[in-house]
């Protein structure tokens, strides 16, 4: 990581810690460790994009662990069902991001393989910058990259759906087979958590995300040693 990029990351961390409303839920007391850990993951996510991006996310709510929230589901026949849903996190359009601290911390420490709850939920926030509903397509300035994005994302998404239907275990969690927005979030998790493995197993998808996020860390071959062609 270059000195300039490191300075940008630290600047983003300071902004997130200072300007966001941090709220503990279920009697959780928010600590500086929680703020800095979460802010650091957000900063790395957007540090190569050249903007801070999350000024509309005013609040970050933190539960100690998984929590229960009401859920409404409408099936293909239009039948509405309601009931409780156990969750690790949520991202609301122009609203708060909600995180389960135990899972967020484990992901930030790299203890969960390709899983990172903070990256997942804030990828949804990126996704919703140009649409009220997350659709798997964030704002992309380059027309060439935008064209590649639709092609590569859709092909890899359908491949994951097929793999999950067949019971094949992929690098990407089958949670990403729900729709393109979840696929974008799950792919981003793997990109930041296990970049070398993703580059080997999914080189086209890896390169697309690398061109979009433009990370400046050695793990991604920018500002340091290139990734080795080996499984992690």
C-alpha positions in Angstrom: 0.0 0.0 0.0 1.5 3.4 -1.0 1.8 6.2 1.5 -0.8 8.2 -0.3 -3.3 5.4 -0.3 -2.6 4.6 3.3 -3.3 8.3 4.1 -6.6 8.1 2.2 -7.7 5.0 4.1 -6.9 6.6 7.4 -8.7 9.7 6.4 -11.8 7.7 5.6 -11.6 5.9 8.9 -11.5 9.2 10.7 -14.5 10.4 8.8 -16.6 7.3 9.4 -15.7 7.2 13.1 -16.4 10.9 13.7 -19.4 11.5 11.4 -21.5 8.4 11.7 -24.0 7.7 14.4 -22.9 4.5 16.2 -25.6 2.8 18.2 -25.5 -0.4 20.2 -28.6 -2.6 20.2 -29.7 -5.3 22.7 -27.8 -3.5 25.5 -24.5 -3.6 23.5 -22.1 -0.8 24.5 -20.3 0.5 21.4 -16.5 0.7 21.9 -13.7 2.4 20.0 -12.5 -1.0 18.8 -15.9 -1.6 17.2 -16.0 1.8 15.5 -12.4 1.5 14.2 -12.8 -2.1 13.1 -15.9 -1.4 11.1 -14.7 1.9 9.7 -11.4 0.3 8.6 -13.2 -2.4 6.6 -15.5 0.2 4.9 -12.5 2.4 4.1 -10.6 -0.5 2.4 -13.7 -1.3 0.4 -13.9 2.2 -1.2 -10.4 3.4 -0.9 -9.6 2.7 -4.6 -12.7 4.4 -5.9 -11.6 7.9 -5.2 -14.6 8.9 -3.2 -16.0 8.3 0.3 -19.5 7.4 -1.1 -21.4 6.7 2.2 -22.4 10.2 3.2 -26.1 9.0 3.1 -25.5 6.3 5.6 -25.9 8.3 8.8 -26.3 5.4 11.3 -24.5 2.1 11.9 -26.4 -0.1 14.4 -24.5 -3.0 16.1 -26.0 -6.0 17.7 -23.8 -8.4 19.8 -24.7 -11.3 17.6 -27.4 -12.5 15.2 -30.8 -10.8 15.8 -34.4 -11.4 14.9 -36.3 -9.1 12.7 -39.8 -9.3 11.1 -39.9 -10.3 7.4 -42.5 -10.1 4.7 -42.4 -12.4 1.7 -44.4 -12.3 -1.5 -44.3 -15.4 -3.6 -44.9 -15.8 -7.3 -48.7 -16.1 -6.8 -48.8 -12.9 -4.8 -49.4 -14.6 -1.5 -47.9 -12.6 1.4 -46.5 -14.3 4.4 -45.0 -12.7 7.5 -42.8 -14.0 10.2 -39.5 -13.6 12.2 -36.2 -13.8 10.4 -32.8 -14.4 12.1 -30.2 -12.0 10.5 -26.6 -11.0 10.7 -26.9 -7.7 8.9 -29.0 -5.4 6.8 -28.5 -2.4 4.5 -31.3 0.0 4.0 -31.6 2.5 1.1 -30.5 5.9 2.5 -30.9 4.4 5.9 -28.8 2.6 8.5 -26.6 -0.4 8.1 -27.1 -3.1 10.8 -24.4 -5.5 11.8 -23.9 -8.4 14.2 -20.6 -7.6 15.9 -19.4 -11.2 16.5 -19.7 -12.0 12.8 -18.3 -8.6 11.7 -15.3 -9.0 13.9 -14.5 -12.6 12.8 -14.7 -11.5 9.2 -12.5 -8.5 9.7 -9.9 -10.8 11.3 -10.0 -13.2 8.3 -11.4 -16.1 10.4 -14.3 -16.9 8.1 -12.6 -17.5 4.8 -14.3 -15.5 2.0 -17.0 -14.2 4.3 -17.0 -10.6 5.5 -20.3 -9.1 6.8 -19.1 -5.5 6.7 -18.0 -5.7 3.1 -21.3 -7.5 2.2 -23.6 -4.9 3.7 -21.7 -1.9 2.4 -21.5 -3.4 -1.0 -25.3 -3.2 -1.0 -25.0 0.4 -0.1 -22.7 0.9 -3.1 -25.2 -1.0 -5.2 -28.0 1.4 -4.1 -26.3 4.6 -5.0 -27.9 4.7 -8.4 -31.2 2.9 -7.6 -33.6 2.6 -4.8 -33.4 -1.1 -5.0 -30.1 -3.1 -5.1 -29.8 -4.7 -8.5 -26.1 -5.7 -8.7 -25.0 -2.7 -10.8 -23.3 0.1 -8.9 -22.4 3.4 -10.5 -19.7 2.8 -13.1 -18.2 5.7 -14.9 -16.5 3.8 -17.7 -18.8 2.6 -20.5 -16.5 -0.2 -21.4 -16.4 -1.5 -17.8 -20.2 -1.1 -17.5 -20.7 -3.3 -20.6 -18.3 -5.9 -19.2 -20.0 -5.7 -15.9 -23.4 -6.9 -17.1 -21.9 -9.7 -19.2 -19.4 -11.1 -16.7 -21.7 -10.7 -13.6 -24.7 -12.4 -15.3 -22.7 -15.3 -16.6 -21.0 -16.0 -13.3 -24.2 -15.5 -11.4 -26.0 -18.1 -13.5 -23.0 -20.4 -13.1 -23.3 -20.1 -9.3 -27.1 -20.8 -9.4 -26.4 -24.0 -11.4 -23.6 -25.1 -9.0 -25.8 -24.5 -6.0 -28.7 -26.4 -7.6 -26.4 -29.3 -8.2 -25.0 -29.3 -4.7 -21.5 -28.2 -5.9 -19.5 -26.2 -3.4 -18.0 -23.1 -4.9 -15.7 -20.4 -3.5 -18.8 -18.2 -3.5 -21.5 -18.7 -0.9 -24.8 -20.0 -2.3 -26.4 -16.9 -0.6 -25.2 -15.1 -3.7 -27.4 -17.3 -5.9 -30.5 -15.5 -4.7 -30.2 -12.6 -7.2 -27.6 -10.3 -8.8 -27.4 -7.9 -5.9 -26.5 -10.7 -3.5 -24.1 -12.1 -6.0 -22.3 -8.8 -6.2 -22.1 -8.6 -2.4 -20.8 -12.2 -2.0 -18.3 -11.8 -4.9 -17.0 -8.6 -3.2 -16.5 -10.5 0.0 -14.4 -13.1 -1.7 -12.5 -10.5 -3.7 -11.3 -8.7 -0.5 -11.0 -11.7 1.8 -9.3 -14.3 -0.5 -8.1 -12.4 -3.6 -5.4 -14.9 -4.6 -7.7 -17.8 -4.5 -10.4 -15.9 -6.4 -7.9 -14.9 -9.1 -7.0 -18.5 -9.6 -10.5 -20.0 -9.5 -12.5 -17.1 -11.1 -10.0 -15.0 -13.1 -12.5 -13.2 -15.2 -14.7 -12.2 -12.3 -11.7 -11.3 -10.2 -10.4 -9.0 -12.9 -13.7 -7.3 -13.3 -13.9 -6.5 -9.6 -10.2 -5.5 -9.6 -10.9 -3.0 -12.4 -13.9 -1.6 -10.4 -12.5 -1.4 -6.9 -8.9 -0.6 -7.9 -7.4 -1.8 -4.6 -3.9 -0.6 -3.7 -2.8 -3.5 -1.5 -0.1 -6.1 -2.3 -2.7 -8.8 -2.0 -4.3 -7.6 -5.2 -1.1 -6.9 -7.0 -1.3 -3.1 -6.9 1.5 -1.2 -5.1 3.3 -4.4 -4.2 4.0 -8.0 -5.1 1.7 -9.7 -7.7 -0.6 -12.5 -6.4 0.9 -15.9 -6.7 -1.0 -18.5 -8.8 -1.7 -20.8 -6.0 -4.6 -21.7 -3.7 -4.8 -20.1 -0.4 
